[in-house]
């Protein structure tokens, strides 16, 4: 393994920081390695696969004597040296002709491996009409076959291709960026206990044309095959250990959304809060007594009582006359 040394300058420090673990990882880089027994067919297939992975790829031209299922130390060394977590190793023998070994690593350690042997009816990019699409765009993935969701082997294949061509994770959606489709299909009907069928790998370019149907302007979509066209036969498989799966699937705590207590969201996205309050004694609550707050009945009763008091005062004043007052004034003069 590569020795961990203290950086001597700022450039070396930045290079080591790029290799450190991050909360949101970068796009996975793929390394294409020709084996000692590689041939021209495998070289052309790896060139076409690497073109689908551009620009997140590296490709070696020199052959390497590597046997991944016997000794994986060389692969771990190349993974750490080139900072690549995806690798494709080509090899060919009488027993396993035109064989590609897809390898994934975690922490620069081998995570899993699977062998896919290329059938004879393959076609390269050069065998199709020249159809190009922008480099670096994310493809749309289609997996046809129920076994991709039920069978462990085909679930492994699906996870491999999804991880290999996923690209950068983003929330932006632009229809103009949907230019090509990668289709992975299980050949024929597969039942448990039967030999594993081939996996058909196809690539299509998406084209849209103007069309009006039912008064709505909907584009007419056509698919043109661009290659490569590959039929894979599944070979040896090495699955990860349960401890490594648990470590690889661990989610950072920084990405967990902390839910506030007593705050909920409904299906429409509206936020509701729950408030807990003590028992309120409304009977003993002191309020300000204002005439404007009285009910209509109370105001009518109060007006009637005021009128009665005014009438009583008028009756008392009617018994007082001027004759009763004059004698008093005359007595005061004497």
One Martini backbone bead per residue (centre of mass of N, CA, C, O) as a GRO file, in nm:
protein
  334
    1UNK     BB    1   0.102   0.032   0.011
    2UNK     BB    2   0.066   0.360   0.050
    3UNK     BB    3   0.227   0.598   0.198
    4UNK     BB    4   0.183   0.817   0.468
    5UNK     BB    5   0.252   1.155   0.425
    6UNK     BB    6   0.374   1.458   0.480
    7UNK     BB    7   0.328   1.750   0.355
    8UNK     BB    8   0.557   1.993   0.195
    9UNK     BB    9   0.319   2.139   0.043
   10UNK     BB   10   0.037   2.282  -0.090
   11UNK     BB   11  -0.008   2.080  -0.321
   12UNK     BB   12   0.000   1.819  -0.152
   13UNK     BB   13  -0.230   1.901   0.039
   14UNK     BB   14  -0.455   1.921  -0.177
   15UNK     BB   15  -0.432   1.627  -0.276
   16UNK     BB   16  -0.509   1.494   0.000
   17UNK     BB   17  -0.788   1.636   0.037
   18UNK     BB   18  -0.926   1.499  -0.212
   19UNK     BB   19  -0.900   1.196  -0.078
   20UNK     BB   20  -1.083   1.254   0.128
   21UNK     BB   21  -1.348   1.226   0.307
   22UNK     BB   22  -1.692   1.300   0.229
   23UNK     BB   23  -2.012   1.380   0.255
   24UNK     BB   24  -1.999   1.453  -0.058
   25UNK     BB   25  -1.920   1.284  -0.315
   26UNK     BB   26  -1.770   1.234  -0.586
   27UNK     BB   27  -1.725   1.133  -0.883
   28UNK     BB   28  -1.673   0.834  -1.010
   29UNK     BB   29  -1.391   0.673  -1.107
   30UNK     BB   30  -1.256   0.514  -1.399
   31UNK     BB   31  -1.057   0.212  -1.462
   32UNK     BB   32  -0.877   0.094  -1.748
   33UNK     BB   33  -0.747  -0.247  -1.769
   34UNK     BB   34  -0.515  -0.429  -1.928
   35UNK     BB   35  -0.436  -0.738  -1.962
   36UNK     BB   36  -0.215  -0.986  -2.047
   37UNK     BB   37  -0.468  -1.129  -2.238
   38UNK     BB   38  -0.536  -0.914  -2.420
   39UNK     BB   39  -0.721  -0.776  -2.697
   40UNK     BB   40  -0.868  -0.606  -2.954
   41UNK     BB   41  -1.161  -0.638  -2.869
   42UNK     BB   42  -1.127  -0.534  -2.578
   43UNK     BB   43  -1.010  -0.263  -2.654
   44UNK     BB   44  -1.259  -0.155  -2.812
   45UNK     BB   45  -1.468  -0.188  -2.584
   46UNK     BB   46  -1.322  -0.003  -2.376
   47UNK     BB   47  -1.335   0.252  -2.550
   48UNK     BB   48  -1.647   0.269  -2.560
   49UNK     BB   49  -1.701   0.270  -2.251
   50UNK     BB   50  -1.523   0.522  -2.190
   51UNK     BB   51  -1.699   0.721  -2.362
   52UNK     BB   52  -1.948   0.699  -2.159
   53UNK     BB   53  -1.758   0.806  -1.902
   54UNK     BB   54  -1.705   1.068  -1.981
   55UNK     BB   55  -1.452   1.234  -1.789
   56UNK     BB   56  -1.462   0.979  -1.565
   57UNK     BB   57  -1.157   0.867  -1.670
   58UNK     BB   58  -0.918   0.590  -1.715
   59UNK     BB   59  -0.650   0.468  -1.943
   60UNK     BB   60  -0.468   0.198  -2.022
   61UNK     BB   61  -0.203   0.059  -2.241
   62UNK     BB   62  -0.066  -0.121  -2.052
   63UNK     BB   63  -0.003  -0.427  -1.953
   64UNK     BB   64  -0.136  -0.639  -1.682
   65UNK     BB   65  -0.052  -0.878  -1.427
   66UNK     BB   66  -0.378  -0.967  -1.332
   67UNK     BB   67  -0.554  -1.152  -1.058
   68UNK     BB   68  -0.831  -1.081  -0.886
   69UNK     BB   69  -0.919  -1.373  -0.747
   70UNK     BB   70  -0.618  -1.413  -0.617
   71UNK     BB   71  -0.490  -1.100  -0.641
   72UNK     BB   72  -0.581  -0.761  -0.516
   73UNK     BB   73  -0.338  -0.566  -0.452
   74UNK     BB   74  -0.296  -0.421  -0.726
   75UNK     BB   75  -0.576  -0.289  -0.738
   76UNK     BB   76  -0.551  -0.125  -0.474
   77UNK     BB   77  -0.310   0.039  -0.566
   78UNK     BB   78  -0.441   0.170  -0.822
   79UNK     BB   79  -0.680   0.299  -0.676
   80UNK     BB   80  -0.510   0.491  -0.491
   81UNK     BB   81  -0.323   0.626  -0.703
   82UNK     BB   82  -0.590   0.716  -0.901
   83UNK     BB   83  -0.859   0.763  -0.758
   84UNK     BB   84  -1.038   0.479  -0.798
   85UNK     BB   85  -1.359   0.293  -0.759
   86UNK     BB   86  -1.346   0.201  -1.066
   87UNK     BB   87  -1.304  -0.115  -1.254
   88UNK     BB   88  -1.158  -0.253  -1.566
   89UNK     BB   89  -1.079  -0.589  -1.663
   90UNK     BB   90  -0.896  -0.746  -1.918
   91UNK     BB   91  -0.955  -1.085  -2.051
   92UNK     BB   92  -0.822  -1.401  -2.203
   93UNK     BB   93  -0.944  -1.738  -2.259
   94UNK     BB   94  -1.052  -2.053  -2.314
   95UNK     BB   95  -1.270  -2.037  -2.079
   96UNK     BB   96  -1.253  -1.697  -2.086
   97UNK     BB   97  -1.379  -1.519  -2.330
   98UNK     BB   98  -1.390  -1.205  -2.338
   99UNK     BB   99  -1.319  -1.063  -2.046
  100UNK     BB  100  -1.493  -0.869  -1.791
  101UNK     BB  101  -1.392  -0.696  -1.489
  102UNK     BB  102  -1.590  -0.570  -1.240
  103UNK     BB  103  -1.487  -0.311  -1.003
  104UNK     BB  104  -1.523  -0.235  -0.652
  105UNK     BB  105  -1.450   0.020  -0.409
  106UNK     BB  106  -1.364   0.069  -0.047
  107UNK     BB  107  -1.116   0.235   0.074
  108UNK     BB  108  -0.922   0.079  -0.131
  109UNK     BB  109  -1.111  -0.176  -0.126
  110UNK     BB  110  -1.251  -0.457  -0.206
  111UNK     BB  111  -1.593  -0.508  -0.263
  112UNK     BB  112  -1.653  -0.609  -0.571
  113UNK     BB  113  -1.712  -0.874  -0.826
  114UNK     BB  114  -1.758  -0.917  -1.195
  115UNK     BB  115  -1.818  -1.130  -1.468
  116UNK     BB  116  -1.816  -1.039  -1.829
  117UNK     BB  117  -1.897  -1.198  -2.123
  118UNK     BB  118  -1.845  -1.170  -2.462
  119UNK     BB  119  -2.010  -1.203  -2.730
  120UNK     BB  120  -1.999  -1.246  -3.085
  121UNK     BB  121  -2.251  -1.022  -3.143
  122UNK     BB  122  -2.095  -0.765  -3.156
  123UNK     BB  123  -2.095  -0.394  -3.144
  124UNK     BB  124  -1.969  -0.098  -3.238
  125UNK     BB  125  -1.957   0.233  -3.297
  126UNK     BB  126  -1.844   0.196  -3.599
  127UNK     BB  127  -2.109   0.015  -3.694
  128UNK     BB  128  -2.257   0.279  -3.681
  129UNK     BB  129  -2.415   0.548  -3.707
  130UNK     BB  130  -2.326   0.866  -3.660
  131UNK     BB  131  -2.392   0.927  -3.308
  132UNK     BB  132  -2.396   1.208  -3.106
  133UNK     BB  133  -2.310   1.324  -2.773
  134UNK     BB  134  -2.267   1.484  -2.500
  135UNK     BB  135  -2.023   1.516  -2.284
  136UNK     BB  136  -2.130   1.434  -1.942
  137UNK     BB  137  -2.398   1.316  -1.960
  138UNK     BB  138  -2.674   1.179  -1.831
  139UNK     BB  139  -2.819   0.882  -1.833
  140UNK     BB  140  -3.077   0.673  -1.911
  141UNK     BB  141  -3.216   0.406  -1.723
  142UNK     BB  142  -3.289   0.058  -1.827
  143UNK     BB  143  -3.466  -0.221  -1.666
  144UNK     BB  144  -3.542  -0.538  -1.810
  145UNK     BB  145  -3.679  -0.721  -1.558
  146UNK     BB  146  -3.775  -0.881  -1.265
  147UNK     BB  147  -3.489  -0.989  -1.163
  148UNK     BB  148  -3.373  -0.704  -1.073
  149UNK     BB  149  -3.571  -0.733  -0.792
  150UNK     BB  150  -3.507  -1.056  -0.694
  151UNK     BB  151  -3.232  -1.137  -0.792
  152UNK     BB  152  -2.913  -1.123  -0.673
  153UNK     BB  153  -2.746  -1.115  -0.935
  154UNK     BB  154  -2.914  -0.891  -1.088
  155UNK     BB  155  -2.889  -0.684  -0.861
  156UNK     BB  156  -2.584  -0.659  -0.892
  157UNK     BB  157  -2.584  -0.559  -1.186
  158UNK     BB  158  -2.757  -0.308  -1.139
  159UNK     BB  159  -2.572  -0.171  -0.930
  160UNK     BB  160  -2.326  -0.148  -1.113
  161UNK     BB  161  -2.445   0.029  -1.347
  162UNK     BB  162  -2.549   0.259  -1.170
  163UNK     BB  163  -2.263   0.330  -1.053
  164UNK     BB  164  -2.112   0.372  -1.328
  165UNK     BB  165  -2.349   0.587  -1.477
  166UNK     BB  166  -2.453   0.817  -1.282
  167UNK     BB  167  -2.282   1.041  -1.177
  168UNK     BB  168  -2.395   1.337  -1.101
  169UNK     BB  169  -2.561   1.475  -0.833
  170UNK     BB  170  -2.879   1.635  -0.905
  171UNK     BB  171  -3.165   1.878  -0.915
  172UNK     BB  172  -3.145   1.938  -1.203
  173UNK     BB  173  -3.382   1.999  -1.482
  174UNK     BB  174  -3.310   1.909  -1.828
  175UNK     BB  175  -3.430   1.812  -2.129
  176UNK     BB  176  -3.172   1.864  -2.312
  177UNK     BB  177  -2.998   1.638  -2.141
  178UNK     BB  178  -3.175   1.412  -2.287
  179UNK     BB  179  -2.987   1.199  -2.517
  180UNK     BB  180  -2.948   0.913  -2.364
  181UNK     BB  181  -2.972   0.545  -2.353
  182UNK     BB  182  -2.955   0.273  -2.116
  183UNK     BB  183  -3.001  -0.071  -2.187
  184UNK     BB  184  -3.106  -0.346  -1.967
  185UNK     BB  185  -3.147  -0.694  -2.054
  186UNK     BB  186  -3.321  -0.989  -2.023
  187UNK     BB  187  -3.292  -1.289  -2.175
  188UNK     BB  188  -3.577  -1.381  -2.144
  189UNK     BB  189  -3.713  -1.615  -1.931
  190UNK     BB  190  -3.672  -1.625  -1.577
  191UNK     BB  191  -3.601  -1.894  -1.353
  192UNK     BB  192  -3.559  -2.058  -1.086
  193UNK     BB  193  -3.276  -2.281  -1.155
  194UNK     BB  194  -3.178  -2.161  -1.402
  195UNK     BB  195  -2.987  -2.051  -1.624
  196UNK     BB  196  -2.820  -1.777  -1.689
  197UNK     BB  197  -2.883  -1.522  -1.870
  198UNK     BB  198  -2.833  -1.281  -2.071
  199UNK     BB  199  -2.700  -0.946  -2.101
  200UNK     BB  200  -2.835  -0.661  -2.253
  201UNK     BB  201  -2.645  -0.403  -2.416
  202UNK     BB  202  -2.775  -0.070  -2.477
  203UNK     BB  203  -2.759   0.224  -2.703
  204UNK     BB  204  -2.937   0.541  -2.719
  205UNK     BB  205  -3.069   0.797  -2.916
  206UNK     BB  206  -3.246   1.093  -2.862
  207UNK     BB  207  -3.537   1.205  -3.052
  208UNK     BB  208  -3.712   1.505  -3.147
  209UNK     BB  209  -4.042   1.592  -3.272
  210UNK     BB  210  -4.284   1.750  -3.421
  211UNK     BB  211  -4.614   1.734  -3.259
  212UNK     BB  212  -4.983   1.689  -3.296
  213UNK     BB  213  -5.204   1.578  -3.029
  214UNK     BB  214  -5.511   1.669  -2.938
  215UNK     BB  215  -5.404   1.984  -2.931
  216UNK     BB  216  -5.120   1.894  -2.836
  217UNK     BB  217  -4.777   1.972  -2.782
  218UNK     BB  218  -4.608   1.682  -2.868
  219UNK     BB  219  -4.334   1.508  -2.882
  220UNK     BB  220  -4.161   1.302  -3.097
  221UNK     BB  221  -4.012   0.991  -3.015
  222UNK     BB  222  -3.683   0.863  -3.092
  223UNK     BB  223  -3.473   0.568  -3.140
  224UNK     BB  224  -3.114   0.542  -3.182
  225UNK     BB  225  -2.871   0.332  -3.240
  226UNK     BB  226  -2.509   0.364  -3.130
  227UNK     BB  227  -2.364   0.219  -2.926
  228UNK     BB  228  -2.280  -0.040  -2.789
  229UNK     BB  229  -2.328  -0.398  -2.862
  230UNK     BB  230  -2.392  -0.616  -2.581
  231UNK     BB  231  -2.336  -0.959  -2.468
  232UNK     BB  232  -2.367  -1.092  -2.146
  233UNK     BB  233  -2.191  -1.330  -1.950
  234UNK     BB  234  -2.210  -1.467  -1.647
  235UNK     BB  235  -1.977  -1.519  -1.399
  236UNK     BB  236  -1.794  -1.446  -1.162
  237UNK     BB  237  -1.852  -1.380  -0.801
  238UNK     BB  238  -1.792  -1.111  -0.558
  239UNK     BB  239  -1.894  -1.047  -0.247
  240UNK     BB  240  -1.951  -0.871   0.018
  241UNK     BB  241  -1.923  -0.813   0.333
  242UNK     BB  242  -2.121  -0.726   0.594
  243UNK     BB  243  -1.927  -0.511   0.716
  244UNK     BB  244  -1.880  -0.352   0.451
  245UNK     BB  245  -2.174  -0.283   0.395
  246UNK     BB  246  -2.224  -0.124   0.656
  247UNK     BB  247  -1.999   0.088   0.603
  248UNK     BB  248  -2.095   0.186   0.313
  249UNK     BB  249  -2.409   0.253   0.417
  250UNK     BB  250  -2.329   0.479   0.582
  251UNK     BB  251  -2.471   0.768   0.724
  252UNK     BB  252  -2.429   1.079   0.771
  253UNK     BB  253  -2.528   1.301   1.017
  254UNK     BB  254  -2.531   1.565   0.838
  255UNK     BB  255  -2.775   1.446   0.643
  256UNK     BB  256  -2.966   1.456   0.866
  257UNK     BB  257  -3.286   1.545   0.945
  258UNK     BB  258  -3.395   1.765   1.187
  259UNK     BB  259  -3.664   1.729   1.379
  260UNK     BB  260  -3.899   1.906   1.515
  261UNK     BB  261  -4.078   1.940   1.783
  262UNK     BB  262  -4.413   1.934   1.707
  263UNK     BB  263  -4.345   1.909   1.387
  264UNK     BB  264  -4.535   1.895   1.083
  265UNK     BB  265  -4.601   1.729   0.763
  266UNK     BB  266  -4.790   1.713   0.504
  267UNK     BB  267  -4.872   1.616   0.181
  268UNK     BB  268  -4.863   1.942   0.093
  269UNK     BB  269  -4.631   2.089   0.288
  270UNK     BB  270  -4.757   2.166   0.547
  271UNK     BB  271  -4.718   2.330   0.856
  272UNK     BB  272  -4.735   2.187   1.187
  273UNK     BB  273  -4.812   2.288   1.525
  274UNK     BB  274  -4.762   2.188   1.869
  275UNK     BB  275  -4.926   2.304   2.171
  276UNK     BB  276  -4.856   2.301   2.519
  277UNK     BB  277  -5.102   2.361   2.776
  278UNK     BB  278  -5.247   2.459   3.041
  279UNK     BB  279  -5.498   2.498   3.253
  280UNK     BB  280  -5.777   2.712   3.213
  281UNK     BB  281  -5.938   2.969   3.419
  282UNK     BB  282  -6.208   3.130   3.290
  283UNK     BB  283  -6.388   3.208   3.542
  284UNK     BB  284  -6.135   3.382   3.686
  285UNK     BB  285  -6.128   3.586   3.466
  286UNK     BB  286  -6.025   3.919   3.432
  287UNK     BB  287  -6.223   4.173   3.300
  288UNK     BB  288  -6.316   4.444   3.126
  289UNK     BB  289  -6.581   4.669   3.186
  290UNK     BB  290  -6.770   4.735   2.895
  291UNK     BB  291  -7.018   4.860   2.703
  292UNK     BB  292  -6.914   4.741   2.425
  293UNK     BB  293  -6.918   4.429   2.551
  294UNK     BB  294  -7.206   4.415   2.568
  295UNK     BB  295  -7.496   4.302   2.522
  296UNK     BB  296  -7.802   4.371   2.388
  297UNK     BB  297  -7.965   4.305   2.643
  298UNK     BB  298  -7.806   4.481   2.842
  299UNK     BB  299  -7.844   4.752   2.693
  300UNK     BB  300  -8.157   4.760   2.705
  301UNK     BB  301  -8.185   4.743   3.015
  302UNK     BB  302  -8.018   4.997   3.077
  303UNK     BB  303  -8.200   5.200   2.924
  304UNK     BB  304  -8.461   5.148   3.083
  305UNK     BB  305  -8.353   5.225   3.364
  306UNK     BB  306  -8.280   5.517   3.287
  307UNK     BB  307  -8.570   5.607   3.216
  308UNK     BB  308  -8.700   5.555   3.494
  309UNK     BB  309  -8.525   5.754   3.654
  310UNK     BB  310  -8.608   6.007   3.493
  311UNK     BB  311  -8.918   5.993   3.558
  312UNK     BB  312  -8.894   6.020   3.867
  313UNK     BB  313  -8.769   6.302   3.866
  314UNK     BB  314  -9.010   6.442   3.728
  315UNK     BB  315  -9.225   6.381   3.948
  316UNK     BB  316  -9.089   6.533   4.185
  317UNK     BB  317  -9.086   6.822   4.046
  318UNK     BB  318  -9.411   6.861   4.021
  319UNK     BB  319  -9.460   6.933   4.349
  320UNK     BB  320  -9.303   7.196   4.295
  321UNK     BB  321  -9.357   7.545   4.379
  322UNK     BB  322  -9.358   7.890   4.407
  323UNK     BB  323  -9.513   7.916   4.681
  324UNK     BB  324  -9.309   7.743   4.844
  325UNK     BB  325  -9.067   7.950   4.802
  326UNK     BB  326  -9.154   8.243   4.892
  327UNK     BB  327  -9.178   8.222   5.199
  328UNK     BB  328  -8.884   8.166   5.241
  329UNK     BB  329  -8.779   8.432   5.125
  330UNK     BB  330  -8.939   8.619   5.316
  331UNK     BB  331  -8.815   8.519   5.581
  332UNK     BB  332  -8.524   8.605   5.504
  333UNK     BB  333  -8.587   8.916   5.501
  334UNK     BB  334  -8.680   8.927   5.813
   0.00000   0.00000   0.00000
